[in-house]
Every structure is written in C-alpha cells, then in structure tokens.
Amino acid sequence: MNPLNIDDVVAYVENNIETFHRKRVESVGKIKLDAIVKRKNP
C-alpha cells in the first residue's frame, strides 16, 4: 500500500466534511424513537 500524502488527506476532508455532517444531521432528524428502541433493545 502506498503511503498517504497528508496534504491530500487534509484537502479531501476539507472538501467533504460539510457534506458528511449534513447527511448525518439529516439522518438524525428522520429517525424515530421507536426505531432506536427496537435496535437497542430487540
């Protein structure tokens, strides 16, 4: 495996972190308490 170039990693994260967090917030907003309870306590 080739070593990672840290500058490339930083650039990738800076370009994609907003999209990642937006999707996470959207998914949290859509989840129902019933779904959480069923998943945690089947």
Secondary structure as UniProt FT lines:
FT   HELIX           6..30
FT   HELIX           33..40
//
